[in-house]
């Protein structure tokens, strides 16, 4: 069993912990929190050993009825690999600690590529992780883009990509952020950072991205246009998406045409936390014009789509499963990830 420590038990960390616990070849040996919170109570309910950086805060946790297993250093030393799910910028500060301990670690998309020196996507570059100490799972938007771009590049070749990210304003529980009644350019300059982030995984791709933030919390929405190198048909592209283990087609027959309806659908499916781990590509939007021009809309759940990537990255760095398709199958099966449409 791979002993996994999750450093940072927030939006991503709590999801990674549950995903690790569901795997047949992994175990959660600890999670970390900086203060008493609702998530600390969830860790207790899940039975995850809870560690804190500052032991002077231990009485506050104990007063709240939450047992503290020890300090974060003890958790890190006991782990085979660490998933750093701390807020953006903190992972960079943690890297020297992991280096000193000689531990493998996975960082999230809130960190720069240079923090790990290697950015990961299970379908695109799983085998390149072999022998590396550190990896970074690219952001939710970049993960969603890489999945679609890589799939079509493998099949037809991709000459160029142009995409617009319509981004959620905040996660559902984040009451301190907006916008409330505005559409905010993010950034006003072009391109946005998403294109360069995609190129950390797919360096050969010519991609330009634009982004804006809107008053919603559930998901991001992408509009994607690609120029393909070989001619194809809409039917061929739909077949590729149907066969892809992390691209879900939102069928026209469902009547779903919004992020809110898609979230309701995942809730009705019984998904934990209503999570959408795969890309939600709207079937009706998939178009091929002039044989080589591809278009689509896709929904990306910012809290969830990177979770299976973290699990595959654990196996890739540890070298326990050599075949990426086998790891992806194991991850998906354990999560209960099935086609959404």
C-alpha positions as CSV (number, residue, x, y, z in Angstrom):
1,X,0.0,0.0,0.0
2,X,1.3,3.4,-0.9
3,X,1.3,5.7,2.2
4,X,-0.1,9.1,1.1
5,X,0.0,12.3,3.2
6,X,-2.3,15.1,2.1
7,X,-0.7,18.4,3.2
8,X,-3.7,20.8,3.1
9,X,-7.2,19.5,3.7
10,X,-9.4,22.1,1.8
11,X,-11.3,22.1,-1.5
12,X,-8.8,19.8,-3.3
13,X,-7.2,18.1,-0.3
14,X,-10.4,16.6,1.1
15,X,-11.3,15.3,-2.3
16,X,-7.9,13.8,-2.9
17,X,-8.0,12.1,0.6
18,X,-11.3,10.4,-0.2
19,X,-10.1,9.4,-3.6
20,X,-6.9,7.9,-2.1
21,X,-8.9,6.1,0.5
22,X,-11.0,4.5,-2.2
23,X,-8.0,3.0,-4.1
24,X,-7.1,-0.6,-3.6
25,X,-3.3,0.2,-3.5
26,X,-3.2,3.4,-1.4
27,X,-3.9,4.6,2.2
28,X,-4.3,8.0,3.8
29,X,-1.7,8.2,6.6
30,X,-2.6,11.7,7.5
31,X,-4.1,15.1,6.5
32,X,-3.1,18.5,7.8
33,X,-5.1,21.6,8.9
34,X,-3.9,24.9,10.3
35,X,-7.0,25.7,12.4
36,X,-10.3,24.2,13.6
37,X,-12.9,24.2,10.8
38,X,-15.8,22.2,9.4
39,X,-13.3,20.3,7.3
40,X,-11.4,19.3,10.4
41,X,-14.6,17.7,11.7
42,X,-15.0,15.9,8.3
43,X,-11.5,14.5,8.7
44,X,-12.4,13.2,12.1
45,X,-15.6,11.6,10.7
46,X,-13.6,10.0,7.9
47,X,-11.1,8.6,10.4
48,X,-8.1,10.4,8.8
49,X,-5.3,11.1,11.3
50,X,-5.1,14.9,11.6
51,X,-1.8,16.7,11.9
52,X,-1.1,20.4,12.5
53,X,1.9,22.6,11.9
54,X,1.7,24.5,15.2
55,X,1.3,22.2,18.2
56,X,0.5,25.2,20.4
57,X,-2.9,25.1,18.7
58,X,-3.5,21.5,19.8
59,X,-5.7,22.6,22.8
60,X,-8.1,24.4,20.5
61,X,-8.6,21.3,18.4
62,X,-9.0,19.1,21.5
63,X,-11.5,21.5,23.0
64,X,-13.5,21.1,19.8
65,X,-13.4,17.3,20.2
66,X,-10.8,16.7,17.4
67,X,-7.9,14.6,18.2
68,X,-4.5,15.7,16.9
69,X,-2.2,12.9,15.8
70,X,1.0,15.1,15.9
71,X,2.8,17.8,14.0
72,X,3.0,18.0,10.2
73,X,6.7,17.0,10.2
74,X,5.8,13.6,11.7
75,X,3.1,13.1,9.0
76,X,5.5,13.9,6.2
77,X,8.2,11.6,7.6
78,X,5.8,8.6,7.7
79,X,4.6,9.1,4.0
80,X,5.8,7.5,0.8
81,X,4.5,10.4,-1.1
82,X,2.9,13.8,-0.3
83,X,0.1,15.5,-2.1
84,X,0.5,19.2,-1.5
85,X,-3.0,20.8,-1.6
86,X,-2.1,23.9,0.2
87,X,-3.1,27.4,-1.1
88,X,-1.3,28.6,-4.2
89,X,2.2,29.8,-3.4
90,X,2.5,27.7,-0.2
91,X,3.6,24.6,-2.1
92,X,6.7,26.5,-3.3
93,X,7.7,27.2,0.3
94,X,7.1,23.6,1.2
95,X,9.2,22.1,-1.5
96,X,12.6,22.5,0.4
97,X,11.0,20.6,3.2
98,X,10.1,17.7,0.9
99,X,13.6,17.8,-0.6
100,X,15.3,17.6,2.7
101,X,13.2,14.6,3.7
102,X,13.8,13.0,0.4
103,X,10.1,12.6,-0.2
104,X,8.2,12.5,-3.5
105,X,5.5,15.2,-3.8
106,X,2.7,16.3,-6.0
107,X,1.8,20.0,-6.3
108,X,-1.4,21.6,-7.7
109,X,-2.0,24.0,-10.5
110,X,-1.9,27.0,-8.2
111,X,1.9,26.6,-8.3
112,X,4.1,27.6,-11.2
113,X,5.4,24.8,-13.4
114,X,8.9,25.5,-12.2
115,X,8.1,24.4,-8.6
116,X,8.0,20.8,-9.7
117,X,9.8,21.1,-13.1
118,X,7.3,18.6,-14.5
119,X,3.5,19.1,-15.2
120,X,1.3,16.0,-15.4
121,X,-1.8,14.7,-17.2
122,X,-2.5,11.0,-17.1
123,X,-3.5,10.5,-20.7
124,X,-0.8,12.8,-22.1
125,X,2.5,12.1,-20.3
126,X,2.0,9.5,-17.5
127,X,5.2,7.6,-18.5
128,X,7.3,10.7,-18.4
129,X,6.8,10.9,-14.6
130,X,8.9,7.8,-14.0
131,X,11.9,8.4,-11.8
132,X,10.9,12.0,-10.9
133,X,10.7,13.3,-7.3
134,X,8.2,16.0,-8.0
135,X,5.2,16.6,-10.3
136,X,2.5,19.3,-10.7
137,X,-1.0,18.5,-11.7
138,X,-2.0,21.3,-14.0
139,X,-5.0,23.5,-13.1
140,X,-8.7,22.5,-13.6
141,X,-9.0,24.5,-16.8
142,X,-5.7,23.3,-18.2
143,X,-6.6,19.7,-17.3
144,X,-9.9,20.0,-19.2
145,X,-8.2,21.6,-22.2
146,X,-5.4,19.0,-22.3
147,X,-7.8,16.1,-22.3
148,X,-9.7,17.3,-25.4
149,X,-6.7,18.6,-27.3
150,X,-4.6,15.5,-26.7
151,X,-7.4,13.2,-27.8
152,X,-7.9,15.1,-31.1
153,X,-4.1,15.6,-31.6
154,X,-3.6,11.8,-31.3
155,X,-6.3,11.1,-33.8
156,X,-6.0,13.9,-36.4
157,X,-3.2,16.2,-35.4
158,X,-3.9,19.7,-34.0
159,X,-2.6,22.7,-35.9
160,X,-3.8,25.3,-33.5
161,X,-6.2,26.0,-30.7
162,X,-8.2,29.1,-29.7
163,X,-10.3,28.9,-26.5
164,X,-12.2,31.2,-24.2
165,X,-12.5,30.3,-20.5
166,X,-15.7,31.6,-18.8
167,X,-14.6,31.1,-15.2
168,X,-16.7,30.8,-12.1
169,X,-16.3,33.7,-9.6
170,X,-15.6,31.6,-6.5
171,X,-16.0,28.1,-5.2
172,X,-19.5,27.5,-3.7
173,X,-18.3,27.9,-0.1
174,X,-16.2,31.0,-0.7
175,X,-18.4,33.9,0.6
176,X,-15.6,36.5,0.5
177,X,-15.1,36.6,-3.3
178,X,-17.1,37.9,-6.3
179,X,-18.0,39.3,-8.6
180,X,-21.6,39.9,-7.6
181,X,-22.9,41.8,-10.6
182,X,-20.1,42.0,-13.2
183,X,-18.2,40.2,-15.9
184,X,-14.5,40.7,-15.2
185,X,-11.7,40.2,-17.8
186,X,-9.2,37.8,-16.4
187,X,-6.8,39.2,-17.5
188,X,-7.7,42.1,-19.8
189,X,-4.5,41.3,-21.8
190,X,-4.4,38.4,-24.3
191,X,-3.4,35.6,-23.9
192,X,-4.5,34.3,-20.5
193,X,-2.2,32.0,-18.6
194,X,-4.1,28.9,-19.5
195,X,-2.5,28.5,-22.9
196,X,1.1,28.5,-21.6
197,X,0.0,26.1,-18.8
198,X,-1.4,23.7,-21.4
199,X,2.0,23.9,-23.2
200,X,3.8,22.6,-20.0
201,X,2.1,19.3,-20.9
202,X,1.7,19.6,-24.7
203,X,4.6,21.8,-25.7
204,X,3.9,21.3,-29.4
205,X,0.5,22.8,-29.4
206,X,-0.1,26.3,-30.8
207,X,-2.7,27.7,-28.4
208,X,-4.1,31.1,-27.4
209,X,-6.6,31.4,-24.6
210,X,-8.8,34.3,-23.3
211,X,-10.6,34.3,-19.9
212,X,-13.3,36.1,-18.0
213,X,-14.9,35.7,-14.6
214,X,-18.7,35.6,-14.2
215,X,-21.0,35.5,-11.1
216,X,-21.4,31.8,-10.7
217,X,-19.9,29.2,-8.4
218,X,-20.6,25.8,-9.9
219,X,-18.3,25.3,-12.9
220,X,-16.2,26.9,-15.7
221,X,-17.4,26.9,-19.3
222,X,-15.0,26.7,-22.3
223,X,-15.6,27.5,-25.9
224,X,-13.0,25.7,-27.9
225,X,-12.0,26.0,-31.6
226,X,-9.3,23.8,-33.1
227,X,-7.8,23.6,-36.6
228,X,-7.1,19.9,-37.3
229,X,-4.4,18.7,-39.6
230,X,-6.5,15.9,-41.1
231,X,-10.1,16.0,-42.2
232,X,-12.7,14.3,-40.1
233,X,-16.4,14.2,-39.4
234,X,-18.5,15.1,-36.4
235,X,-19.4,11.4,-36.0
236,X,-15.7,10.4,-35.8
237,X,-15.0,13.1,-33.1
238,X,-18.0,12.0,-31.1
239,X,-16.8,8.4,-31.2
240,X,-13.4,9.5,-29.8
241,X,-15.1,11.4,-27.0
242,X,-17.4,8.4,-26.2
243,X,-14.4,6.2,-25.9
244,X,-12.4,8.5,-23.8
245,X,-12.4,7.6,-20.1
246,X,-12.4,11.1,-18.8
247,X,-14.5,13.0,-21.4
248,X,-18.3,12.8,-20.8
249,X,-20.8,13.7,-23.4
250,X,-23.7,15.8,-22.2
251,X,-26.4,14.3,-24.4
252,X,-28.9,16.6,-26.2
253,X,-31.7,14.3,-25.0
254,X,-31.0,15.3,-21.3
255,X,-32.0,18.8,-22.1
256,X,-29.0,20.1,-20.1
257,X,-27.7,23.4,-21.4
258,X,-26.3,25.0,-18.3
259,X,-23.8,24.5,-15.5
260,X,-26.6,24.5,-12.9
261,X,-28.5,21.7,-14.7
262,X,-25.3,19.7,-15.1
263,X,-24.6,20.1,-11.4
264,X,-28.1,18.9,-10.6
265,X,-27.5,15.9,-12.9
266,X,-24.3,14.8,-11.1
267,X,-26.2,15.3,-7.8
268,X,-29.0,13.0,-9.0
269,X,-26.4,10.5,-10.1
270,X,-25.2,10.3,-6.5
271,X,-21.8,11.7,-7.1
272,X,-19.9,12.6,-3.9
273,X,-20.1,16.3,-3.4
274,X,-21.8,16.5,-6.9
275,X,-18.4,16.1,-8.4
276,X,-17.9,16.1,-12.1
277,X,-14.5,14.4,-12.6
278,X,-14.6,14.3,-16.3
279,X,-15.0,17.0,-19.0
280,X,-18.7,17.7,-19.7
281,X,-18.6,18.2,-23.4
282,X,-22.0,19.3,-24.8
283,X,-22.9,16.8,-27.5
284,X,-25.0,19.3,-29.4
285,X,-22.2,21.8,-29.6
286,X,-19.6,19.4,-31.2
287,X,-19.1,20.6,-34.8
288,X,-16.8,20.1,-37.7
289,X,-16.8,22.7,-40.3
290,X,-14.9,22.5,-43.7
291,X,-13.6,19.1,-42.6
292,X,-10.9,20.5,-40.3
293,X,-12.4,23.1,-38.0
294,X,-13.5,21.7,-34.6
295,X,-15.8,23.5,-32.2
296,X,-17.4,22.7,-28.9
297,X,-18.6,23.9,-25.5
298,X,-17.4,22.0,-22.4
299,X,-18.1,22.4,-18.7
300,X,-15.2,22.0,-16.2
301,X,-15.8,21.4,-12.5
302,X,-13.1,23.4,-10.8
303,X,-13.2,21.4,-7.6
304,X,-13.1,18.0,-9.1
305,X,-11.5,17.3,-12.5
306,X,-8.0,17.3,-11.2
307,X,-8.7,14.7,-8.5
308,X,-8.3,11.5,-10.7
309,X,-5.2,13.1,-12.1
310,X,-3.7,13.3,-8.7
311,X,-4.4,9.6,-8.1
312,X,-2.7,8.6,-11.3
313,X,0.2,10.9,-10.6
314,X,0.8,9.1,-7.3
315,X,1.2,5.8,-9.2
316,X,3.3,7.3,-11.9
317,X,5.8,8.9,-9.5
318,X,5.9,5.8,-7.3
319,X,6.3,3.5,-10.3
320,X,3.9,1.0,-9.0
321,X,1.7,0.8,-12.2
322,X,3.6,1.2,-15.4
323,X,0.7,1.2,-17.9
324,X,-1.2,4.6,-17.8
325,X,-4.4,3.0,-19.1
326,X,-4.3,0.5,-16.2
327,X,-3.8,3.2,-13.6
328,X,-6.6,5.3,-15.2
329,X,-8.9,2.2,-15.1
330,X,-8.1,1.5,-11.5
331,X,-8.7,5.2,-10.5
332,X,-12.0,5.5,-12.4
333,X,-13.3,2.2,-11.1
334,X,-12.5,3.1,-7.5
335,X,-14.2,6.5,-7.8
336,X,-17.2,5.1,-9.6
337,X,-16.5,7.3,-12.6
338,X,-18.9,6.4,-15.4
339,X,-20.1,8.2,-18.5
340,X,-22.2,11.2,-17.6
341,X,-24.3,11.1,-20.7
